[in-house]
Amino acid sequence: MANMNKPLATLAAELRNGDLSAQALMEGCFEAYAASEFHLNAYKTWAGDTALIAAKQVDQLLKQGYDFGPLMGVPISVKDMFALPNLPTYAGSKSALGAEWQQPGELVQALRSQLALITGKTHTVEFALGGIGVNAHWGTPRNPWDVHHHRIPGGSSSGAGVSLCQGSALLALGTDTAGSVRIPASVTGKVGLKTTVGHWPTNQIVPLSASLDTPGVLANTLEDLCYAYAAIEKQLHKQPLVIPKLNDCRGVRIGIPENFFWEDADKSVIALVKVTMRRLEQAGAQLIPIQVPLCAELFADFQQGGLSVPELAYFLSSRLPEKLEELDPVVKMRVQDGGAITALEYLRRKALVEQATQQAAVLFEQVDIWLHPTIPISPPKLTEIAALEDYRRANMLALRNPSIANLMGLCALSMPVGLDNLGMPVGMQLTAAGGQETKLLAIAQAFEHLLGNGQQLMGVCPLF
């Protein structure tokens, strides 16, 4: 079986020089899927057979000297919110959406045009409305880091991080409206990038919030994430992108919020992130205390549905009215309550988001990034959130920290910093100004070079 535990850039070079075949790479993914999917439930729809055929075609093209892009032959899982040819889109709901949701949009086309290997469509929370990854229709993927208990995988891209742990994919495509890429990355020990709203196209992605939706990518390491981001950028914008390599962390201005982001956090989560902060400071980074304005006000609105729930209610009622009666009761209640607000209230919330976005931009004149825990808690067991009130509390705690970047028009990523006292991964979020993805990735990669990647920090996932 192919050795897939290498950087994507190395695997890509081996594909091109003949030391590795795309067929062998995809066969490795297929074996990993077959060995553990019955237990992990990462995928709504597996497309391994089609991907194997495509892999053989990729090998023939490479032998003939063709090169369609950096992601050629790379296995990638795709969240079941994206339209893909010949694969039904459920968006986590009870039944498949119409045929129009099999027509790919620009971002999926950016993968397909490079002849990336699509391994299948990973599970999502119904219409992406949730942060811990639960799905009542199709079951909740299992977090591979707990061998004995079914813990949450993070949501709403609930199968994405699991597919990377499983080894059935080397990259995962997700969406992020309030943390839905970064939360699963955090609790499965992976890295995940949320792009700035509007930076990557969202057409033919089932919408949760027209105002806040952003596509994103999960990867095993920052090095792989940078490779994937540059490859997608090149395809979308038709020009090469070079992410600068920082020699060290000296001079990086890290804003450490003194408010909001550390509240109700587990002691072991705080301890890990603060140890990491000290290591960065010892390596020459500047830790600058900051106050991030309007967090409490934004999150109070968010807990009442914010912009996303009324916008989802509008989408469903106007485009998919038949879905309203099929919704999981918890999701249905949120959609009904959130969709009942007045136009005046919706505009008030939108004005607050715009005000916070402006104030956040000013704050980034003082610092390069913000740093805080991605989520403040260890991923709970499903049995611990069986009661509705326990679910709601855990859901809002998972969403609280990451949602602020969405509500302030920023880009952000989560990277692992170690294991908490339950042996579960802990993520650290880095947030940069809107449109500063390249700067964010350069800084994060320098941090990974200093601290180590996920496997170096946490070891191998115990299930594997």
C-alpha positions in Angstrom: 0.0 0.0 0.0 1.2 3.5 -0.8 2.8 5.5 2.1 0.4 8.4 2.4 2.0 9.8 5.6 4.0 12.3 3.6 3.4 16.0 2.7 1.1 16.6 -0.2 3.9 18.3 -2.1 6.1 15.2 -1.8 3.3 12.9 -2.9 2.6 15.2 -5.9 6.3 15.0 -6.9 6.2 11.2 -6.6 3.1 11.0 -8.8 4.9 13.0 -11.4 8.3 11.2 -11.3 6.7 7.7 -11.3 7.6 6.7 -7.7 3.9 6.6 -6.8 0.7 6.0 -8.8 -2.6 7.7 -8.3 -4.2 4.2 -8.3 -2.1 3.1 -5.4 -2.9 6.3 -3.5 -6.6 5.8 -4.1 -6.4 2.1 -3.2 -4.9 3.1 0.1 -7.8 5.5 0.7 -10.3 2.7 -0.3 -8.7 0.2 2.2 -8.8 2.8 5.0 -12.5 3.4 4.2 -13.4 -0.2 4.1 -11.6 -1.0 7.3 -13.4 1.6 9.5 -16.4 3.3 7.9 -18.8 0.9 9.6 -17.6 2.3 12.8 -16.8 5.9 11.9 -19.7 6.8 9.5 -17.8 9.7 7.9 -19.6 9.6 4.5 -23.1 10.0 3.3 -22.1 8.8 -0.2 -18.9 7.0 -1.0 -17.5 7.4 -4.5 -14.4 5.2 -4.2 -15.2 3.1 -7.2 -15.5 6.1 -9.5 -12.4 7.6 -7.9 -10.4 4.4 -8.6 -11.3 4.6 -12.3 -10.3 8.3 -12.4 -7.0 7.4 -10.7 -6.1 5.0 -13.4 -6.8 7.7 -16.0 -4.7 10.2 -14.1 -1.8 7.7 -14.2 -2.1 7.4 -17.9 -2.1 11.2 -18.4 0.9 11.7 -16.1 2.8 9.0 -18.1 2.1 11.0 -21.2 3.4 14.2 -19.7 0.1 16.0 -18.9 -0.2 18.0 -15.7 -3.5 19.6 -14.9 -2.5 21.2 -11.6 -1.1 20.6 -8.1 -4.1 18.6 -6.9 -4.0 16.1 -9.8 -4.4 12.6 -8.3 -5.0 13.9 -4.7 -7.9 12.2 -2.9 -10.3 14.8 -1.5 -13.6 14.4 0.4 -16.4 16.9 -0.1 -19.0 18.0 2.4 -22.5 17.1 1.3 -23.5 20.7 0.9 -21.6 21.0 -2.4 -23.2 20.0 -5.7 -21.2 17.2 -7.5 -22.0 15.5 -10.8 -23.7 12.1 -10.5 -23.8 12.3 -6.7 -27.0 13.3 -4.9 -26.9 16.2 -2.5 -28.8 15.7 0.8 -27.3 18.6 2.8 -27.9 16.4 5.8 -31.6 16.3 5.2 -33.9 13.3 5.0 -34.1 13.0 1.2 -32.0 14.1 -1.7 -32.5 17.6 -3.2 -33.3 18.1 -6.9 -31.2 17.4 -9.9 -30.0 21.1 -10.0 -27.8 20.2 -6.9 -25.7 17.9 -9.0 -24.4 20.8 -11.2 -21.0 21.8 -9.7 -20.1 25.3 -8.9 -16.8 27.1 -9.4 -15.0 25.8 -6.3 -15.8 22.1 -7.1 -14.8 22.8 -10.7 -11.5 24.2 -9.5 -10.8 20.7 -8.0 -12.3 18.7 -10.9 -10.3 20.7 -13.6 -7.1 19.6 -11.8 -8.3 16.0 -11.9 -8.4 15.7 -8.1 -9.9 12.4 -6.9 -13.3 13.0 -5.2 -13.6 10.2 -2.6 -17.3 11.0 -1.8 -19.6 13.3 0.1 -19.1 13.5 3.9 -21.9 13.9 6.4 -23.1 17.3 7.6 -25.5 18.6 10.2 -28.9 19.1 8.5 -28.5 22.2 6.4 -25.3 22.9 8.3 -27.3 24.3 11.3 -25.2 23.1 14.2 -21.7 23.1 15.6 -21.2 19.7 17.2 -22.0 17.4 14.3 -25.2 15.6 15.2 -27.5 14.3 12.5 -30.8 12.6 13.5 -31.5 11.3 9.9 -28.2 9.6 9.0 -26.4 9.2 12.3 -23.5 11.2 13.8 -19.9 10.4 12.7 -17.7 9.1 15.5 -14.7 11.1 16.7 -11.8 8.6 16.2 -9.8 9.9 19.1 -12.0 8.1 21.7 -11.9 4.3 21.2 -14.4 3.5 23.9 -17.1 6.2 23.6 -19.0 7.9 20.8 -17.9 11.5 21.0 -18.9 14.4 18.7 -16.9 14.9 15.5 -17.5 18.6 15.4 -19.9 20.3 12.9 -21.4 21.2 10.8 -18.7 19.6 8.5 -19.0 16.5 10.7 -17.5 13.9 8.4 -14.7 16.1 7.1 -12.2 15.8 9.9 -13.2 12.1 10.4 -12.4 11.3 6.8 -8.8 12.7 7.3 -8.3 10.7 10.5 -9.7 7.6 8.7 -7.2 8.0 5.9 -9.9 7.8 3.2 -8.9 11.3 2.0 -5.9 13.6 2.2 -7.9 16.9 2.0 -11.5 17.7 3.0 -13.7 20.4 1.5 -16.1 22.0 4.0 -18.2 25.1 4.6 -18.0 27.5 7.5 -20.7 29.9 8.6 -20.0 30.0 12.3 -17.1 27.6 12.8 -18.1 24.6 10.7 -14.6 23.9 9.3 -12.6 24.9 12.4 -14.7 23.0 15.0 -14.3 19.6 13.3 -10.6 20.4 12.7 -10.1 21.3 16.3 -11.8 18.2 17.8 -10.2 15.7 15.4 -6.6 17.1 15.6 -6.5 18.6 12.1 -6.0 22.0 10.6 -8.9 23.9 9.0 -9.1 27.3 7.2 -12.2 29.5 7.0 -11.7 32.0 4.1 -13.0 35.5 4.2 -16.6 35.8 3.1 -16.7 36.4 -0.7 -13.1 35.3 -1.3 -14.1 31.9 -2.7 -17.3 31.5 -4.7 -20.3 29.8 -3.0 -22.4 29.1 -6.0 -23.9 25.6 -6.0 -23.2 25.2 -2.3 -26.5 24.7 -0.5 -26.7 27.9 1.5 -27.2 28.3 5.2 -26.5 32.1 5.3 -26.1 34.2 2.2 -24.4 36.8 4.4 -21.9 34.6 6.3 -21.2 31.4 4.3 -17.6 30.7 3.4 -16.0 27.6 1.9 -13.0 26.1 3.6 -10.4 23.3 3.6 -9.3 20.8 6.2 -5.9 19.1 6.0 -3.5 17.0 8.1 -0.9 19.8 8.5 -0.4 23.4 7.8 2.1 22.5 5.1 -0.6 20.5 3.3 -3.2 23.3 3.9 -0.9 25.9 2.3 -0.3 23.5 -0.6 -4.0 23.1 -1.2 -4.9 26.7 -0.7 -2.3 27.8 -3.3 -3.6 25.2 -5.7 -7.2 26.3 -5.4 -6.2 30.0 -5.6 -4.3 29.4 -8.8 -7.2 27.6 -10.4 -9.8 30.2 -9.3 -7.9 33.3 -10.0 -5.7 32.1 -12.9 -2.4 33.3 -11.3 0.2 31.5 -9.2 0.2 32.2 -5.5 3.3 31.9 -3.3 2.8 31.7 0.4 5.9 33.3 2.0 8.1 31.2 4.2 8.8 32.9 7.5 12.2 31.9 8.9 10.9 32.2 12.5 8.3 33.9 14.7 10.3 36.9 15.7 8.3 40.1 15.4 4.9 38.5 14.8 2.3 40.6 16.8 -0.1 38.2 18.4 -3.2 39.8 19.9 -4.4 37.9 23.0 -8.0 38.8 23.7 -8.6 39.4 27.4 -12.4 39.2 27.0 -15.0 36.6 25.9 -12.9 33.8 24.3 -11.6 32.2 27.6 -15.0 32.1 29.4 -16.3 28.7 30.6 -13.2 27.0 29.2 -11.9 23.7 30.5 -8.7 24.1 32.6 -6.7 21.7 30.4 -7.7 23.5 27.2 -6.6 26.8 28.7 -3.3 25.3 30.0 -2.4 23.9 26.6 -3.1 27.1 24.7 -1.2 29.2 27.3 1.8 26.9 27.1 1.8 27.3 23.4 1.6 31.1 23.8 4.6 31.1 26.0 6.6 29.0 23.5 5.7 31.5 20.7 6.8 34.4 23.0 10.1 32.7 23.8 10.7 32.3 20.1 10.4 36.1 19.6 6.7 36.7 18.9 5.0 39.6 20.7 2.0 38.9 22.9 -0.2 42.0 23.0 -3.3 42.1 25.2 -6.4 43.3 23.3 -10.1 43.8 23.9 -12.2 42.6 21.0 -15.3 44.9 20.9 -18.9 43.8 20.6 -18.3 40.1 21.0 -21.0 39.6 23.7 -23.5 41.7 21.7 -22.9 39.7 18.5 -23.1 36.4 20.3 -26.3 37.3 22.1 -27.9 37.9 18.6 -26.3 34.7 17.3 -27.9 32.7 20.1 -31.3 34.0 18.9 -30.6 32.9 15.3 -28.5 35.8 14.2 -28.5 36.3 10.4 -28.1 32.7 9.5 -31.3 31.2 10.8 -33.7 33.7 9.2 -31.7 33.5 6.0 -32.0 29.7 6.0 -35.7 30.0 6.7 -36.1 32.2 3.7 -34.1 29.8 1.4 -36.1 26.8 2.5 -39.5 28.5 2.2 -38.7 30.0 -1.2 -36.6 27.2 -2.8 -37.3 24.0 -0.9 -40.7 24.4 0.9 -41.2 20.6 0.9 -38.2 20.3 3.2 -39.8 22.3 6.0 -41.9 19.3 7.1 -39.0 16.8 6.9 -36.7 18.7 9.2 -35.4 17.1 12.4 -37.6 18.5 15.2 -34.7 20.4 16.8 -33.6 22.0 13.5 -37.3 22.7 12.6 -37.9 24.5 15.9 -34.8 26.7 15.3 -35.8 27.5 11.8 -39.4 28.4 12.8 -38.3 30.6 15.7 -35.4 32.3 13.8 -37.6 32.8 10.7 -40.3 34.7 12.7 -38.3 37.8 13.4 -39.3 41.2 12.0 -37.5 43.0 9.2 -36.6 45.7 11.7 -34.9 43.1 13.9 -33.1 41.5 11.0 -31.7 44.9 9.9 -30.6 45.7 13.4 -28.6 42.5 13.6 -27.1 43.2 10.2 -26.1 46.7 11.2 -24.4 45.3 14.4 -22.4 42.9 12.2 -21.3 45.7 9.9 -20.3 47.9 12.9 -18.3 45.0 14.4 -16.6 44.4 11.1 -15.4 48.0 10.9 -14.1 48.0 14.5 -12.3 44.7 14.0 -10.5 46.1 11.0 -9.2 48.9 13.1 -7.9 46.5 15.8 -5.8 44.7 13.2 -3.8 47.9 12.8 -2.2 47.0 16.2 -1.7 43.2 15.7 -1.1 40.7 12.9 -3.4 37.9 14.3 -5.5 37.1 17.3 -5.0 33.8 19.2 -7.4 31.9 21.5 -8.8 28.4 21.9 -10.8 27.3 18.9 -13.5 25.8 21.2 -13.3 26.0 25.0 -14.4 22.5 25.8 -13.5 18.9 25.2 -15.8 17.2 22.7 -18.6 15.6 24.7 -20.0 12.1 24.4 -23.3 11.7 22.6 -24.8 10.4 25.9 -23.8 13.7 27.6 -25.9 15.8 25.1 -29.0 13.5 24.8 -31.1 16.0 26.7 -32.1 19.1 24.7 -30.7 21.6 27.2 -27.4 19.8 27.3 -27.2 19.7 23.5 -28.0 23.5 23.3 -25.3 24.4 25.9 -22.6 22.2 24.2 -23.6 23.5 20.7 -23.3 27.1 21.7 -20.0 26.6 23.6 -18.6 24.9 20.4 -19.8 27.8 18.2 -19.1 30.7 20.5 -15.4 31.4 19.8 -15.2 30.5 16.1 -18.4 32.4 15.2 -16.9 35.8 16.0 -14.6 35.6 13.0 -17.6 35.0 10.7 -19.6 37.8 12.3 -16.6 40.3 11.9 -15.8 39.4 8.3 -12.4 37.9 9.1 -10.4 34.8 8.0 -9.3 32.2 10.6 -7.9 28.8 11.0 -7.6 26.2 13.7 -4.4 24.2 14.4 -3.8 21.5 17.0 -1.7 22.2 20.1 -2.0 18.9 22.0 -4.4 16.6 23.9 -6.5 17.6 26.9 -6.8 15.6 30.1 -9.3 13.3 28.4 -6.9 12.5 25.6 -8.9 14.6 23.1 -7.4 17.1 20.6 -7.3 20.8 21.4 -7.3 23.4 18.7 -5.9 26.9 18.8 -7.5 29.5 16.5 -5.5 32.2 14.7 -7.6 35.0 13.2 -6.5 37.6 10.6 -8.0 40.6 9.0 -10.4 40.0 6.1 -8.7 39.1 2.9 -5.4 38.3 4.6 -5.4 34.5 4.1 -1.9 34.4 2.7 -0.5 36.3 5.7 -2.5 34.0 8.1 -1.2 30.9 6.5 2.4 32.1 6.4 2.3 32.9 10.2 0.6 29.6 11.0 3.1 27.6 9.0 5.9 29.3 10.9 4.2 28.3 14.2 3.8 24.7 13.1 7.5 24.6 12.2 8.3 25.7 15.8 5.7 23.7 17.6 5.4 20.6 15.5 2.5 19.3 13.4 -0.5 17.4 14.8 1.1 14.0 14.7 4.3 15.2 16.4 2.3 16.9 19.1 -0.4 14.3 19.7 0.9 11.0 18.3 -1.2 8.7 16.1 -4.9 8.7 16.5 -5.6 5.7 18.9 -8.2 4.1 16.7 -5.5 3.6 14.0 
